[in-house]
């Protein structure tokens, strides 16, 4: 049984049919990436999994438990965390307060240890724990968004465009950290416009076009696929 599985998802924005029968799975311990052009349905897929959108048809299961009609806070409690596109940190809260908000659904006694883990992963945040989130750089805000999601102690971490708007050096740092988070035991579903970076860290990938999956393979095979090379890797 896959840790996370979506089957025949049909998700709408009003009358707009955004996802047209998407099926995918993520095994425990994997990094799986979704690649595709803007408007292909990548973010809609993540929102459907996290409960921000409810599919009209299809099912989503986490460790065999159906979650597709649950509210988002219950899905977070079951083990799905998300660092959304655009980061969406709380600009008038400090770094520490933002991280504490990530643990809002938890009632266990290990929150402090997880805070230390996040600050070890992102030493730059440790230097800025009392700084307001809105005064951080773009890269630091992305670190904070990922750290806040980790504070929920997710079994599956959904990452939506973590490299967006970042300088190349910061992109490399973020992706090294994504690999480290995965090696520490967190399964990751990654949406990323930088297809080459995504395929370099992922085990498998799905290619989305206009709400459908047109290709699914290992990351290594996708990098060698002629269509992927031309459309997403800039190789003629």
FINUMAR-604482 format. One line per field, with one value per residue (C-alpha): y, x, z; chain; residue number from 0; residue in three letters. Coordinates in Angstrom, 3 decimals. Each point is the difference from the previous one (the first is absolute). Layout:
residues N
py <- Y / ... .
px <- X / ... .
pz <- Z / ... .
ch <- A / ... .
i <- NUM / ... .
aa <- Ala / ... .
end
This chain:
residues 236
py <- 0.000 / 3.427 / 2.543 / 2.595 / -0.928 / 2.039 / -1.815 / 1.515 / 3.535 / 2.483 / 3.429 / 3.155 / 3.759 / 0.827 / -1.318 / -0.289 / -3.638 / 0.344 / -3.634 / -2.563 / -3.414 / 0.252 / -3.094 / -0.099 / -1.645 / 0.749 / -2.797 / 0.541 / 1.541 / 1.248 / 3.406 / 0.176 / 3.062 / 1.467 / 2.026 / 1.893 / 3.444 / 2.697 / -0.968 / -3.726 / -0.839 / -0.461 / 2.369 / -1.182 / -3.541 / 1.068 / 2.016 / -3.023 / -2.158 / 2.548 / 0.573 / 3.599 / -1.291 / -3.030 / -2.109 / -0.655 / -3.501 / -2.301 / -0.983 / 0.958 / -2.275 / 0.418 / -3.351 / -1.571 / 2.545 / 2.082 / 3.753 / 1.676 / 1.412 / 0.938 / 3.629 / 1.211 / 0.120 / -3.681 / -0.914 / 1.876 / -1.932 / -3.296 / 0.820 / 2.219 / 3.343 / 2.576 / 2.875 / 1.859 / 1.888 / 3.572 / -1.103 / 1.676 / 0.524 / 2.290 / 3.287 / 1.656 / -3.009 / -0.801 / -2.956 / -1.907 / 0.808 / -1.133 / -3.305 / -0.411 / 0.499 / -3.040 / -2.106 / 1.385 / -3.394 / -1.905 / -0.923 / -2.045 / 0.992 / -0.031 / 3.358 / 1.547 / -2.789 / 0.550 / 3.734 / -0.809 / -2.333 / 2.727 / 2.580 / -2.500 / -0.611 / 3.755 / 1.739 / 3.323 / -0.190 / -0.663 / 3.355 / 1.692 / -1.653 / 3.358 / 1.711 / 0.638 / -2.388 / 2.834 / 1.474 / -3.188 / -0.439 / -2.181 / -2.913 / 0.301 / 0.128 / -3.218 / -1.630 / 1.190 / -1.384 / -3.423 / 0.127 / 0.907 / -2.991 / -2.287 / 1.154 / -2.007 / -3.078 / -1.156 / -3.488 / 1.600 / 3.491 / 1.826 / 2.608 / 2.441 / 1.864 / 0.292 / 1.616 / 2.686 / 3.411 / -1.121 / 0.625 / -3.089 / -0.379 / -0.041 / -2.453 / -2.449 / 0.486 / -0.613 / -3.180 / -1.333 / 0.544 / -1.768 / -3.051 / 0.196 / 0.191 / -3.084 / -1.858 / 0.754 / -1.971 / 2.373 / -1.018 / 2.894 / 0.912 / 2.853 / 2.449 / 1.926 / 2.183 / -0.747 / -3.474 / -0.859 / 0.693 / -1.911 / -3.053 / 0.055 / -0.548 / -2.051 / -3.747 / 0.181 / 2.676 / 0.744 / 2.388 / 1.931 / 1.739 / 1.796 / -2.024 / -3.439 / -2.113 / -0.612 / -1.737 / -1.852 / -1.538 / -0.052 / 3.379 / -1.345 / -1.168 / 3.268 / 1.919 / -2.098 / 0.340 / 2.079 / 1.691 / 0.946 / 1.277 / 2.275 / 1.239 / 0.300 / -0.343 / 2.398 / -2.666 / 0.031 .
px <- 0.000 / 1.323 / 0.308 / -1.886 / -2.255 / -2.345 / -2.345 / -1.993 / -0.118 / -2.373 / 0.312 / -1.798 / 0.218 / -3.662 / -0.796 / 3.667 / 1.115 / 3.554 / 0.952 / -1.329 / 0.514 / 3.460 / 1.382 / 3.347 / 1.680 / 2.918 / 1.774 / 1.357 / 3.474 / -0.224 / 0.383 / -2.488 / -0.284 / -2.786 / 1.190 / -1.946 / -0.711 / -1.916 / -3.663 / 0.688 / -1.606 / 3.012 / -1.069 / -3.605 / 1.225 / 1.746 / -3.025 / -2.213 / 2.302 / 0.231 / -3.762 / -0.001 / -2.020 / -2.269 / -0.128 / -3.479 / 1.061 / 2.813 / 1.695 / 3.099 / 1.397 / 2.784 / 1.305 / -3.260 / -2.269 / -2.229 / 0.564 / -1.470 / -3.065 / 1.709 / 0.627 / 3.608 / 0.744 / -0.919 / 2.202 / 2.899 / -0.620 / 0.165 / 3.418 / -0.063 / 1.806 / 0.337 / 2.321 / -2.240 / 0.839 / 0.879 / 1.112 / -2.960 / 1.818 / -1.505 / 1.847 / -0.784 / 1.028 / 3.574 / 1.862 / -0.561 / -3.719 / -0.344 / 1.633 / -2.217 / -3.051 / 1.121 / -0.515 / -3.464 / -1.718 / 2.459 / -0.506 / 3.164 / 3.053 / 2.662 / -0.701 / 3.145 / 2.144 / -1.566 / 0.664 / 3.670 / -0.026 / -1.383 / 2.498 / 2.817 / -1.207 / -0.213 / 2.735 / -0.960 / -3.375 / 1.723 / 1.732 / -3.362 / -2.404 / -1.271 / -0.138 / -3.365 / -0.715 / -0.853 / 3.495 / 1.774 / 1.474 / -1.811 / 2.322 / -0.393 / -3.786 / 0.134 / 2.068 / -2.588 / -2.894 / 1.671 / 0.944 / -3.547 / -1.334 / 2.540 / -1.212 / -3.177 / 2.252 / -1.464 / 0.313 / -0.360 / 1.314 / -1.565 / 2.334 / -1.443 / 2.615 / 2.691 / 2.513 / -2.334 / 1.665 / 3.226 / 3.594 / 1.798 / 2.195 / -3.079 / -1.763 / 2.876 / -0.147 / -3.767 / 0.319 / 2.864 / -2.225 / -2.934 / 2.227 / 1.102 / -3.615 / -0.784 / 3.025 / -1.243 / -3.148 / -2.556 / -1.693 / -0.247 / -2.307 / 1.658 / -1.473 / 2.785 / 0.350 / 3.732 / -0.489 / 3.699 / 0.544 / -3.169 / 0.955 / 3.505 / -1.340 / -3.136 / -0.349 / -3.016 / -1.927 / -3.356 / -0.441 / -3.283 / -1.633 / -3.362 / -1.218 / 1.128 / 3.108 / 1.663 / 3.150 / 1.202 / 3.451 / 3.127 / 1.700 / 3.023 / -2.128 / -1.934 / 3.270 / 0.763 / -3.491 / 0.026 / -3.330 / 1.058 / 3.342 / -1.587 / -2.931 / 1.485 / 3.797 / 0.809 / 1.807 / -0.692 .
pz <- 0.000 / -0.951 / 2.812 / -2.072 / -2.891 / -2.197 / -2.375 / -2.876 / 1.441 / -1.599 / 1.606 / -1.112 / 0.504 / -0.442 / -3.483 / -0.991 / -0.116 / 1.351 / 0.701 / -2.461 / 1.518 / 1.553 / 1.726 / 1.805 / 2.960 / 2.306 / 1.868 / 3.486 / -0.109 / -3.584 / -1.570 / -2.861 / -2.225 / -2.111 / -2.984 / -2.619 / -1.394 / 1.856 / 0.151 / -0.403 / 3.361 / 2.270 / 2.771 / -0.321 / 0.646 / 3.204 / 1.131 / -0.601 / 2.139 / 2.834 / 0.106 / -1.217 / -2.964 / 0.049 / -3.162 / -1.379 / -1.016 / 0.962 / 3.247 / 1.962 / 2.690 / 2.555 / 1.254 / -1.194 / 1.717 / -2.225 / 0.444 / -3.097 / 1.777 / 3.265 / 1.024 / -0.290 / 3.743 / 0.376 / -2.963 / 1.607 / 3.209 / -1.887 / -1.443 / -3.096 / 0.129 / -2.751 / -0.829 / -2.459 / -3.165 / 0.922 / 3.520 / 1.784 / 3.266 / 2.644 / -0.655 / 3.347 / 2.056 / 0.932 / -1.437 / 3.239 / 0.034 / -3.630 / 0.882 / 3.053 / -2.225 / -1.994 / 3.121 / 0.825 / -0.407 / 2.170 / 3.649 / 0.602 / 1.979 / -2.715 / -1.654 / 1.475 / -1.471 / -3.422 / 0.293 / 0.582 / -3.000 / -2.271 / 1.262 / -0.568 / -3.568 / -0.583 / 2.036 / -1.579 / 1.737 / 3.337 / -0.353 / -0.589 / 2.437 / 1.309 / -3.410 / -1.646 / -2.866 / -2.384 / 0.338 / -1.129 / -3.465 / -2.532 / 0.656 / 3.766 / -0.373 / -2.022 / 2.746 / 2.504 / -2.058 / -0.196 / 3.679 / 1.009 / -1.966 / 1.703 / 3.413 / -0.625 / -0.132 / -3.336 / -1.422 / -3.450 / -0.740 / -2.953 / -1.499 / -2.540 / -2.071 / 2.708 / -2.394 / -1.361 / -0.130 / 1.664 / -1.079 / -1.382 / 3.106 / 2.246 / -2.308 / 0.471 / 3.776 / 0.112 / -2.077 / 2.134 / 3.018 / -1.697 / -0.485 / 3.647 / 1.208 / -2.068 / 1.348 / 3.519 / -0.801 / -1.527 / -3.249 / -2.476 / -2.880 / -1.866 / -2.506 / -1.692 / -3.093 / -0.127 / -1.454 / -0.135 / 3.699 / 0.874 / -2.043 / 1.468 / 3.522 / -0.702 / -0.365 / -2.322 / -1.832 / -1.598 / -2.921 / -0.002 / -2.950 / 0.272 / 2.949 / -1.117 / 0.552 / -3.339 / 1.243 / 3.095 / 0.383 / 2.098 / 0.289 / -1.872 / -2.920 / -0.138 / -0.320 / -3.091 / -1.476 / -3.192 / 0.691 / 3.543 / -1.228 / -2.590 / 2.086 / 3.478 / -0.057 / -2.814 / -2.027 / -3.755 .
ch <- A / A / A / A / A / A / A / A / A / A / A / A / A / A / A / A / A / A / A / A / A / A / A / A / A / A / A / A / A / A / A / A / A / A / A / A / A / A / A / A / A / A / A / A / A / A / A / A / A / A / A / A / A / A / A / A / A / A / A / A / A / A / A / A / A / A / A / A / A / A / A / A / A / A / A / A / A / A / A / A / A / A / A / A / A / A / A / A / A / A / A / A / A / A / A / A / A / A / A / A / A / A / A / A / A / A / A / A / A / A / A / A / A / A / A / A / A / A / A / A / A / A / A / A / A / A / A / A / A / A / A / A / A / A / A / A / A / A / A / A / A / A / A / A / A / A / A / A / A / A / A / A / A / A / A / A / A / A / A / A / A / A / A / A / A / A / A / A / A / A / A / A / A / A / A / A / A / A / A / A / A / A / A / A / A / A / A / A / A / A / A / A / A / A / A / A / A / A / A / A / A / A / A / A / A / A / A / A / A / A / A / A / A / A / A / A / A / A / A / A / A / A / A / A / A / A / A / A / A / A / A / A / A / A / A / A .
i <- 0 / 1 / 2 / 3 / 4 / 5 / 6 / 7 / 8 / 9 / 10 / 11 / 12 / 13 / 14 / 15 / 16 / 17 / 18 / 19 / 20 / 21 / 22 / 23 / 24 / 25 / 26 / 27 / 28 / 29 / 30 / 31 / 32 / 33 / 34 / 35 / 36 / 37 / 38 / 39 / 40 / 41 / 42 / 43 / 44 / 45 / 46 / 47 / 48 / 49 / 50 / 51 / 52 / 53 / 54 / 55 / 56 / 57 / 58 / 59 / 60 / 61 / 62 / 63 / 64 / 65 / 66 / 67 / 68 / 69 / 70 / 71 / 72 / 73 / 74 / 75 / 76 / 77 / 78 / 79 / 80 / 81 / 82 / 83 / 84 / 85 / 86 / 87 / 88 / 89 / 90 / 91 / 92 / 93 / 94 / 95 / 96 / 97 / 98 / 99 / 100 / 101 / 102 / 103 / 104 / 105 / 106 / 107 / 108 / 109 / 110 / 111 / 112 / 113 / 114 / 115 / 116 / 117 / 118 / 119 / 120 / 121 / 122 / 123 / 124 / 125 / 126 / 127 / 128 / 129 / 130 / 131 / 132 / 133 / 134 / 135 / 136 / 137 / 138 / 139 / 140 / 141 / 142 / 143 / 144 / 145 / 146 / 147 / 148 / 149 / 150 / 151 / 152 / 153 / 154 / 155 / 156 / 157 / 158 / 159 / 160 / 161 / 162 / 163 / 164 / 165 / 166 / 167 / 168 / 169 / 170 / 171 / 172 / 173 / 174 / 175 / 176 / 177 / 178 / 179 / 180 / 181 / 182 / 183 / 184 / 185 / 186 / 187 / 188 / 189 / 190 / 191 / 192 / 193 / 194 / 195 / 196 / 197 / 198 / 199 / 200 / 201 / 202 / 203 / 204 / 205 / 206 / 207 / 208 / 209 / 210 / 211 / 212 / 213 / 214 / 215 / 216 / 217 / 218 / 219 / 220 / 221 / 222 / 223 / 224 / 225 / 226 / 227 / 228 / 229 / 230 / 231 / 232 / 233 / 234 / 235 .
aa <- Unk / Unk / Unk / Unk / Unk / Unk / Unk / Unk / Unk / Unk / Unk / Unk / Unk / Unk / Unk / Unk / Unk / Unk / Unk / Unk / Unk / Unk / Unk / Unk / Unk / Unk / Unk / Unk / Unk / Unk / Unk / Unk / Unk / Unk / Unk / Unk / Unk / Unk / Unk / Unk / Unk / Unk / Unk / Unk / Unk / Unk / Unk / Unk / Unk / Unk / Unk / Unk / Unk / Unk / Unk / Unk / Unk / Unk / Unk / Unk / Unk / Unk / Unk / Unk / Unk / Unk / Unk / Unk / Unk / Unk / Unk / Unk / Unk / Unk / Unk / Unk / Unk / Unk / Unk / Unk / Unk / Unk / Unk / Unk / Unk / Unk / Unk / Unk / Unk / Unk / Unk / Unk / Unk / Unk / Unk / Unk / Unk / Unk / Unk / Unk / Unk / Unk / Unk / Unk / Unk / Unk / Unk / Unk / Unk / Unk / Unk / Unk / Unk / Unk / Unk / Unk / Unk / Unk / Unk / Unk / Unk / Unk / Unk / Unk / Unk / Unk / Unk / Unk / Unk / Unk / Unk / Unk / Unk / Unk / Unk / Unk / Unk / Unk / Unk / Unk / Unk / Unk / Unk / Unk / Unk / Unk / Unk / Unk / Unk / Unk / Unk / Unk / Unk / Unk / Unk / Unk / Unk / Unk / Unk / Unk / Unk / Unk / Unk / Unk / Unk / Unk / Unk / Unk / Unk / Unk / Unk / Unk / Unk / Unk / Unk / Unk / Unk / Unk / Unk / Unk / Unk / Unk / Unk / Unk / Unk / Unk / Unk / Unk / Unk / Unk / Unk / Unk / Unk / Unk / Unk / Unk / Unk / Unk / Unk / Unk / Unk / Unk / Unk / Unk / Unk / Unk / Unk / Unk / Unk / Unk / Unk / Unk / Unk / Unk / Unk / Unk / Unk / Unk / Unk / Unk / Unk / Unk / Unk / Unk / Unk / Unk / Unk / Unk / Unk / Unk / Unk / Unk / Unk / Unk / Unk / Unk .
end
